[in-house]
Amino acid sequence: MSIIRTVLGDIATADLGVCYAHEHIVIDRSYVTQHYPDFLLEDVDRIVTELHSFRAAGGRAMVDSMPCGGGRNVTKLAAVSRQSGVHILCPTGVHLQQYYPHGHWTERATIEQLSNIFIGEIELGIDANDTNGPTLDRTGHKAGLIKVASGLDVIGAREQRVFEAAAIAHNKTGAPILTHTEQGTGALLQIELLSRMGVQPSHIVISHLDRKPDPTYHREVLSTGVFLEYDSAFRWKTEDNPTRDLLVSLAGHGYLNQLMLGMDASRPRYWTSFGGSPGLSFLLGTFSRELRDQGWTEQHLNTVFVENPARAYSMSADPLDRTPREVINDQKLSKAGMG
């Protein structure tokens, strides 16, 4: 049976409920907040207050997207989940180079070392020190997904190592892979690389594609079978809302079952509990009303907020447990008519 791995333990997919598919719930003091002070999200009480409002609006789950070494604090995430009653998924993985200091271990780590870190956090528990050393102090809170990222229209050498390590970890554990695209670019490159390494598209979630709101590009990406996560609905400052228009158009083309929503609200100025706006209930209130005005039914909304996240973030009951090289060899044999 497929399950979803939250910071408080595994749950049945049917118990996930209304889910935001890409968030930043806690960003602790770190290199990230030293260089991007407006990313600091460390006050558990205010975070819990915001998630109470989210739950009152019907929300039941959130996927955090801060991977290793970037201000992730799984102990705080677990406390927030307990106090708010909201299921939280926490990732392992590695983000873009800009979020780490020069000389960080992510620059030097081999594919094997990276995959071992990812697998350990999925199967044994996330490091209480956020993989920043000097010791490994595993918590009882496990990672439920693998977060990776690539730059603008390119996957560099460092990022390729990370993607290959993520594929190994996925094949070993069944944990889904969530990707960051820079301004919505590079999705097809990401899918090609992960697929070549043996990852089925149905286990891949591509983020931020609505920041490049080209319907033809989106249909090409969706035709591969991946999930798309849109999170710019509240960012458009004109009456036109490309995120809304993409959802309506793509649902009409038969892609409703691959679409999800989040807010990626990584700054306190977006949270009402920190004195900002529009608040994390925006998608369940204002934006859902806009979609209803465009003809969406409750079933449309249920598919995007409930059914799709439950499928996208489930962990396979029978992971392949094969290295990418073995997968590639199998593909070569298959093409040659030998297996």
C-alpha positions in Angstrom: 0.0 0.0 0.0 1.3 3.5 -0.9 1.8 5.9 2.0 2.8 9.5 2.5 5.7 10.2 4.8 5.2 13.2 7.1 7.4 14.6 9.8 5.2 12.9 12.4 5.1 9.6 10.7 3.6 7.7 7.7 -0.1 8.3 6.9 -2.4 6.7 4.3 -2.8 8.7 1.1 -6.5 9.0 1.9 -5.7 10.9 5.1 -3.6 13.7 3.4 -6.6 16.0 2.7 -6.4 19.5 1.1 -2.7 20.0 0.4 -0.5 22.9 -0.7 2.1 21.3 -2.9 5.1 23.6 -2.4 5.7 25.8 0.7 8.4 27.2 3.0 7.1 26.8 6.5 10.3 27.2 8.5 13.5 28.9 7.4 15.8 29.1 10.3 18.9 31.4 10.8 21.4 30.2 8.2 23.6 31.3 5.3 20.3 31.7 3.4 18.9 34.2 5.9 22.2 35.9 6.4 22.3 36.8 2.7 18.5 37.0 2.2 17.2 38.4 5.5 13.6 38.6 4.2 13.5 34.8 4.1 13.6 34.4 7.9 10.7 32.3 9.1 11.7 31.1 12.6 8.9 32.1 15.0 7.0 28.9 15.7 4.1 30.6 17.5 3.4 32.9 14.5 3.8 30.0 12.0 1.4 28.0 14.0 -1.1 30.9 14.1 -0.9 31.1 10.2 -1.4 27.4 9.8 -4.4 27.5 12.2 -6.0 29.9 9.7 -5.1 27.7 6.8 -6.7 24.7 8.6 -9.8 26.8 9.4 -10.1 27.5 5.7 -10.1 23.7 5.0 -6.4 23.1 4.6 -5.0 19.8 6.0 -1.4 19.4 4.6 1.6 21.3 3.3 4.8 20.2 1.5 7.8 22.1 2.8 10.5 22.5 0.2 13.6 23.5 2.1 16.3 20.8 1.5 19.6 20.1 3.3 21.7 22.9 4.6 19.4 25.9 3.8 17.8 26.8 7.1 15.7 23.6 7.4 14.7 22.7 11.0 12.8 19.5 11.1 12.3 19.7 14.9 10.4 23.0 14.4 8.4 21.6 11.6 7.4 18.7 13.8 6.4 21.1 16.5 4.4 23.2 14.1 2.6 20.1 12.8 1.7 18.9 16.2 0.4 22.3 17.4 -1.5 23.2 14.2 -2.9 19.8 13.3 -1.5 20.2 9.7 0.4 17.3 8.1 3.8 18.5 6.9 6.1 16.8 4.5 9.8 17.7 4.8 12.4 17.1 2.0 15.9 15.9 1.8 17.9 17.0 -1.2 20.0 20.0 -2.3 19.1 23.5 -3.6 20.9 25.8 -6.0 24.5 26.8 -5.3 23.5 30.4 -4.4 21.9 29.2 -1.2 25.2 27.8 0.2 28.5 29.4 1.1 31.6 29.0 -1.1 33.3 25.7 -0.4 30.2 24.0 1.0 30.2 20.3 1.0 27.5 20.2 -1.7 30.2 21.4 -4.2 32.5 18.5 -3.4 30.2 15.6 -2.6 30.1 12.7 -5.0 27.0 11.2 -6.4 27.3 8.2 -4.0 27.8 10.5 -1.0 24.8 12.6 -1.9 22.6 9.6 -2.5 23.6 8.1 0.8 22.6 11.4 2.6 19.3 11.4 0.9 18.5 7.8 1.5 19.5 8.1 5.2 17.2 11.0 5.7 14.3 9.2 4.1 14.8 5.8 5.8 16.4 6.7 9.1 15.7 10.3 10.0 16.7 13.9 9.2 19.8 15.4 10.8 18.9 17.8 13.6 21.9 20.0 12.5 20.5 20.3 8.9 23.5 18.5 7.6 25.7 21.4 8.6 27.9 19.3 10.9 30.1 18.8 12.8 28.2 15.7 13.8 25.3 13.7 12.5 22.4 13.8 15.0 19.4 11.9 13.5 16.0 12.8 14.6 13.0 10.5 14.5 11.5 12.7 11.7 12.0 11.3 8.2 12.0 13.0 4.8 9.1 12.4 2.6 10.5 13.7 -0.7 13.7 14.7 -2.5 14.1 18.4 -3.5 16.5 19.3 -6.4 17.0 22.4 -8.5 18.5 23.6 -11.7 19.4 27.1 -13.0 18.1 29.3 -15.8 17.8 27.0 -19.0 20.6 24.8 -17.8 21.6 21.9 -15.6 25.2 22.5 -14.6 27.7 19.9 -13.5 27.0 20.3 -9.8 23.2 20.1 -10.4 23.6 17.0 -12.6 25.3 15.2 -9.7 22.5 16.2 -7.4 19.8 15.0 -9.9 21.6 11.7 -10.4 21.9 11.2 -6.6 18.2 12.0 -6.3 17.4 9.3 -8.9 19.4 6.7 -7.0 17.6 7.7 -3.8 14.2 7.5 -5.5 15.0 4.1 -7.0 16.0 2.9 -3.5 13.2 4.4 -1.4 10.3 5.3 -3.7 10.3 8.9 -2.4 9.0 11.4 -5.0 11.2 14.1 -6.5 10.2 17.8 -6.3 12.2 20.1 -8.7 12.8 23.8 -8.7 12.9 25.4 -12.1 14.4 28.8 -12.4 11.7 31.1 -13.7 9.9 28.0 -15.1 12.8 27.1 -17.5 14.6 23.8 -18.0 11.7 21.5 -17.2 12.2 19.2 -20.2 15.9 18.9 -19.4 15.1 17.9 -15.9 12.5 15.3 -17.0 14.9 13.9 -19.6 17.7 13.5 -17.1 15.6 11.9 -14.4 13.8 9.6 -16.8 17.1 8.5 -18.3 18.1 7.6 -14.7 15.1 5.4 -14.2 12.6 7.7 -12.6 9.0 7.4 -13.8 7.5 10.8 -14.7 4.5 10.1 -12.4 7.0 10.4 -9.4 8.2 13.9 -10.5 6.7 17.2 -9.5 8.0 20.3 -11.5 7.6 23.6 -9.6 7.2 27.2 -10.7 6.3 26.6 -14.3 3.6 29.2 -14.2 6.4 31.8 -14.0 6.8 31.0 -17.7 3.1 31.1 -18.7 3.4 29.6 -22.2 0.5 27.1 -22.7 2.3 25.3 -25.5 5.3 24.7 -23.3 3.2 23.6 -20.5 1.3 21.1 -22.7 4.7 19.7 -23.9 5.9 19.2 -20.3 2.6 17.7 -19.2 2.6 15.3 -22.1 5.6 13.5 -20.4 3.3 12.5 -17.5 4.8 14.6 -14.7 2.9 16.7 -12.2 3.1 20.5 -12.4 3.0 22.7 -9.3 1.9 26.4 -9.8 2.6 29.0 -7.1 2.4 32.4 -8.7 -1.4 32.9 -8.4 -0.9 35.7 -5.8 2.1 37.3 -7.5 0.5 38.7 -10.6 -0.3 42.3 -10.0 -2.7 42.9 -12.9 -6.3 42.0 -13.4 -5.2 39.2 -15.7 -3.9 36.1 -13.9 -1.8 33.8 -16.0 -1.9 31.1 -13.3 -5.7 31.0 -13.3 -5.8 31.1 -17.1 -3.3 28.2 -17.4 -5.3 26.0 -15.0 -8.6 26.6 -16.9 -7.0 26.0 -20.3 -5.0 22.9 -19.3 -7.9 21.4 -17.5 -9.8 21.8 -20.7 -7.1 20.0 -22.6 -7.4 17.0 -20.3 -4.5 17.7 -17.9 -6.4 18.4 -14.7 -5.1 15.2 -13.1 -1.5 16.5 -13.3 -1.9 20.0 -11.8 -1.3 21.2 -8.2 -1.1 24.5 -6.4 1.1 26.0 -3.7 2.2 29.5 -2.7 5.9 29.2 -2.2 5.4 32.0 0.3 9.0 32.1 1.7 8.8 35.6 3.1 7.0 36.8 6.2 5.6 39.7 4.3 3.2 37.2 2.6 1.9 35.9 6.0 -0.9 37.6 7.9 0.5 36.3 11.2 3.6 38.4 10.5 1.6 41.4 9.5 1.7 40.7 5.7 -0.6 39.7 3.0 -2.4 37.9 1.3 -1.9 35.1 3.9 -1.6 31.4 3.3 -5.4 30.9 3.0 -5.4 32.9 -0.3 -5.6 29.8 -2.5 -8.6 28.3 -0.6 -10.4 31.6 -0.5 -9.9 34.4 -3.1 -8.2 32.2 -5.8 -10.7 29.3 -5.5 -13.5 31.8 -5.9 -11.9 33.1 -9.1 -11.6 29.6 -10.4 -15.3 29.0 -9.6 -16.1 32.2 -11.6 -14.3 30.6 -14.5 -16.6 27.5 -14.3 -14.6 25.3 -12.1 -16.6 22.9 -9.9 -15.9 21.5 -6.4 -14.6 18.4 -8.2 -12.1 20.4 -10.1 -10.8 21.9 -6.9 -10.8 18.6 -5.1 -8.7 17.1 -7.9 -6.1 19.8 -7.7 -6.0 20.2 -3.9 -6.6 16.6 -2.7 -6.4 13.9 -5.3 -3.4 15.0 -7.2 -1.1 15.7 -4.1 -2.1 12.4 -2.6 -0.8 10.6 -5.8 2.2 12.9 -6.5 3.6 12.6 -2.9 2.9 9.0 -2.2 5.8 6.6 -1.8 5.9 3.5 -3.9 5.2 0.3 -2.0 7.7 -1.5 -4.2 10.7 0.8 -5.0 12.9 -0.4 -7.9 16.1 -0.5 -5.8 18.3 -0.3 -8.8 21.2 2.1 -9.6 20.8 4.4 -12.6 23.5 2.4 -14.5 21.5 -0.7 -14.1 18.4 1.1 -15.4 20.3 2.4 -18.4 21.7 -1.0 -19.1 18.2 -2.5 -19.0 17.0 0.2 -21.4 19.8 -0.6 -23.8 19.0 -4.4 -23.6 15.3 -3.6 -24.2 16.1 -1.5 -27.3 18.3 -4.4 -28.6 15.5 -6.9 -28.1 17.3 -8.6 -25.2 15.0 -7.9 -22.2 
